[in-house]
């Protein structure tokens, strides 16, 4: 399960929501499966043959039966393409289009932010700023419009974090009134949506959730202002509704990722108007004990993400052009939380996207003719595999039931 998505993606989605704030009916059931890509990955179906004659004697087995290794399960990737949501099974190469009524580049009509539950049986997504949960087992769809905005699944496959409250800018006569904007952070169970657990209230202005720790104690929120631009992020203790400061004047807090055990976080500087060099930091979840684990002059790390087992942090490093302050290159890297094991996965404008559910592989993108190519990287073998799909950055890699 993933704790958050790309900060650039989150920022684009949030800015679109802010723009709509300041001024579904018939969801389709899962459609028929698209032929697997590549074609050779399609499973053949055996034709029944005539029944063989029954044996006259039955030989009883002797000794312990041979163990059959479990089939490979590298999970499934839920992603958006052409305004719709697709599912790609990594091992078989099978591809299924889940929705068909989406329209690309239409805020009201495209599907966004797919997230798979811990068991891979449920898929959450957003359309026209309304959250839905889609059962991949029976095709049923739950509309969350009266419950809140889906944020992230918990480790329990039928529980999720959501927010409910004010995310809109009213027609303000006095901009200071935006300080009255507030919302609750809640933990829901699909088995009892009417009685969520309220974890805390985030108040004091227009903010949007970016990350939350697995225990629900800590959260990262994007700080915005009505009729203005969003700034950096802040870390909150959700139950007390208070922020925690890192105490470092040179760090303009970027997107945060909390460790799987909720004890630590990793963060780098927010990049807004061009790139500025920054270290990659590690800290306790309350932002105490902040220290560098990676720094190279003229580079800006972004989108750090813990592996599911907490043993690695993957991130994208952008090389900064000293004249334009734009990215002249990027590469995907790995590092241990203690700063050891630094590994370059790929360069050439590579961008980290996601971890596999078991943390043995990661997914990254590369520029390709006519679009973007997706690759898997195996941590044990360093093998790289090109995937036969094209997708936007809106994706989630989860288990395959």
N, C-alpha and C positions, 0 to 999 in steps of 0.2 A: 504494500500500500504506500502511496506517495503522500508526502506531506505538503507539497505545493508544486505549482507549475512555474514555468519561466517567468521572471519578473517583467520582461519586456512584453510577453503575452498578457500577463495580468494587467499591466498598465494600460495596454491598448483596450482591453475589454472594459476596464474601469472607467477610462476616459469616455468611451462610448456611452456607458451607463450614466455618467455625469452629464454629458451633453443632452441625453434624453430627459434627465431629471430637471434640468434648468429650462427649459422652454415653458386554450388552444383547442381550441376546439379539437376536432377529429384527428388525433394522432394515428398514423398508420401502424399496423402491426408489422412485425419483421417480414421483410420481403424474401423472395426466393434467393437461394444462395447463388452468387455469381461463380462461374467456373474458376477453379483454383488457378493461381498464378505462381510459379510457372505450370504449364500444362502437364508436365511429367509428374507433378506432385499430386495429381488427381488420383484418388484410389480407384482401382478397378473392382468391379463387382463380379464375383464368380457365378457361373451358371450352374444351377443344380444338375447333378448327374443321377443316373439310376442308382437306386439303393443297392449296396453290396449285400451278398448273402450273409445271413447271420452265422457267426462261428459256432461250431458245435461244442467247443470247449473254451472256457474263460480262464486266462492265466492271471492269477493274482499278483500284484506288484510286490516286489521285495525291496527292503531298504527304504530310506527316506526319498521322497520324490524330489526331482531336480527343481531348484528354485528358478522361477521365471523372473527375470529383471523387469521392473516396471517400465512401461513405455515412456519415452522422453516427454517432458512437459515443460517447455520453455514459455508457456503462457500464450496470451492473446494481447493484441494491441488494438485498443479502441481509438479511432482517429476521425477527424473531420476532413472531408474533401468535397468540393462542389456544394458546400452548404449542408451536406448530409453527414450522417455518422456511419462508419464502416467498422467491421471487426475482422482482424487478420490473425489467423492461428499460426504461430511462428513455426511449429514443427511440420505441420501438413502443408502449409502454404495456402490453405483454403481462405477465401475471402467472402464476406457477406455484407451486403448493404442493409443496414438496419432501418433507415428512414429514407423516404423518397420525396417528401414535399418541401425539403429545404431549398433555399435559394442563396447562392453564394453572394457574399458582400452585401447582404441585406440584414440589417440589425434586427428587424422584426421577424424575419423568415428563415434565418440560418440557425442551425444547431451548433451549440458551443460547449466547450469545457466538459468533454466526456470523462467520467471517472468510474472505474470498476470497483466493486466491493471486494472485501478481503477474500471471499470464496469464488469470485468471478461470476456469480449468478445474477448480479444486479448491476445496472448501469445508470448512473445519474448524469443528467445533462441539463442544459439551459436553452430555452427558446423564448425570444421576446421578453427577456428578463424574468421569466417564470421557470422555476425548477421542477424537474420531473424525475421519477425513478422508474426505470423500465426493467421488468423481469425478463431475463434472457431464457428462463425456463418455460414460461407460459405466454409471454408476450404482453402481459398486463402492464398498464402504465398508471402510476400514482402521481397525481397533480399536487404539488406542495404549496399552491398559491395561498391557502389559508393557514399555513403552518410556518413558513419562513423561507429564507433563501439557503439552499443547500450550499455548504462550504467544503466539507471533506468527510470521507468515510472514517470511521474509527477502526480499530483492530477487530471489533465484533462485526461480522458481515451484515448484520441487520441494524446497526446503529450508525448514526452520522452526526456531525456537527453542523449547525445552521445558525443563521442570524435572523433576527426579527426586530424591526424598528424603522427608524428614519434614515434613509439614504438619499433623500431628495432635498434640494435647495428651495425653500419657499421664496415667494416674492418679498424680499427683505427691504424694509425701509431703512433699517440699520444693520450693517453687515455684522455687527457684534452679536446679533441675534442668532447667528449660525452656531454659536457656542451651545445653544440649547439642543442641537441635534445629538441624538443618542440612540443606541440599539442594544439589544440583549444578545449574548452568545449562549446557545443552548445545545444540549445533547439529546437527540431524538432516538426513539426505537420505532421501527416500522410496525411493530406489534401493538403499539399504543401511542399513536401520533398526537393524541389530545392532551397528554400529560408529559411534556418534555421536562428535562432537568435544566433549570436556568443556572448557568455557570457564573454569570456576572454581566455587568453593564459597562459598555464603552461609551463615554460621554465626552462632551467638550468640543464638538465640531464634526465636520464631515470627514469620515474615515472609512476605509474599506479593508476587510480582513485579507491577509496575505498568507499567513501560516499559523498553525496551532500545534502545540506539543501533543503527543499521544495521550497524555494524562489529562489534557484539557486545562492545565493550570496556566500555561504561558501562551501568548499570542503575539503576532506581528501584524501591524496595521499600517496601511498607507495613509499618510496625512495629506488631506486635500483642503481646498477652500472654495466656497461658493463663487461661481463666475470667475474662477482663476485656475491656476495650474496646480497639480499635485506635487508635493515635495518628496521628502525622504520617508522612511519607515520608523516606527517606534515599537518598542517591546513593552508589553503590558502584563502585569499579573492580573488575570481576568477576574478572579473572585473579588479582589479588593478594588478593581477599577483604577489602578495606579500604574504609571509608567516607571520603567527602570532605565537609568542612564548608564552609559558605558564610561563616561568621564574622559573621553579622548577628543580633543578639539579638532583633530585632523580627520576624524571619521564622520562623514555624512552618511548615516546608516542606509545601506541598501537592503535588498530582499534577504530575509533570514531563513535558515532551515534549522529545525530542532532535531537533535539526535533521536534515534529510535527509543532510547530509554528515558527521554525527556530531561536529561541532566545537563546537556550542553547545547550550544548553538554555533553556527558558523555564519560569517557575514563578511562582505566587502563594501566599499563605498558605492553609493548610488551614482549612476551615470546618467546625466540628463542632457546637458548642452555640449555634446562632444564627450570625449573620454579624458579622464584624469587618472594618473597612476595611483595604485592602491595596493596595499597588502591584502592577503586573505587572512582573516582573524578567526580565532576560536575563543569561546568564552563559556562560562557557566550559563545556565538558562536564564538567570536573573541579570545577565550582562556583567557580572563581576568576573574578575580574573581574565580580562581581555588580553590576548597576546597574538603576535604574528605567527603563522605557520608557513606562509609563502610570500615572497616578495621578489620581483625583478623590476629594476628601473625601466620606465617607459612602457609598462604593461598594466592592464586593468583586468583582474579576475571578476567573473560574474556568474550568477546562478549556481552557487555551490549547493551540492545535494549529497546527503549522507546515503551510503548504501544501506539496504534493509537490515543488515546485521551490525551496522555501526562501525565496521572495520575500515571503511574507505570514505573519502569525500571526492566526488567528481565535480569538475567545474570547467568553464570556458575561459580562456585567457585571450584578451584582445590586445594586439600590439598597436601602440598609438603612434600615429604620424605626428612628429614634433611640430610640424608647421600648421596642419589643419586640425589637429586634435581629433581626427577621425581614425577609425580602425584601418590599418594597412594589412592586417592579417589576423587570424585567430587559430587557436588550437585547443583540443580537448585534453585535459590532464587529470591525473589521479594523485592523491596524497593520503597518507595515514593521518589520523587526528593528532598524532604527536609530531607531525612534520616530516616523518621518514617516508621512504618508498615512493618518492616523486617519480611519476611515469608520464611520458608524453604518449597519448593514444594516437592522435592524428593531428596534422597541421593543415595548411591550405584552406583556410576559412572554415574549418570544422567547428561545429557547435554541438555541445552536449544537450541531449534531450531527456533521457530517462534511464532508470535502472530496471533490470529484469526483476521479477518478484523475488527470486532467491539471491540476488546480488552477484551472481556469477558472470553476468554480462551487462553491458550498457549499450545504449542506443545513441547514435549521433548522426548529424546530417552533414552533407558536403554539397557545394555547388556542382550542378551538372547541366549539360546542355538542355535548355528548355525547361529547367526547373531545379529540383533539389533531390539528391540521392540519399537514401537512408542506409546505414551500416550498423551491424552488430559487432561488438568487440568482446571477445572472450578473455576474461582476466587470467585464466589458468594457462591458456595456450597462446595468447596474443593474436589469435586468428580473427580476421575481419571478414564479414559476410555481407554482401550487398543484398538488400531486400527488394523484392519486385513490386513495391508499392510507392505511391507518392502521396504526401500528406502535408497539411499545414502543421505548425508547431503545436496545435491543440490535440494532444494525444495522451493516452495513459496505458502503461504496460502492466497488466495484471495476470493473475493465474487463470488457467483454463480448467473449468470444473471437470 
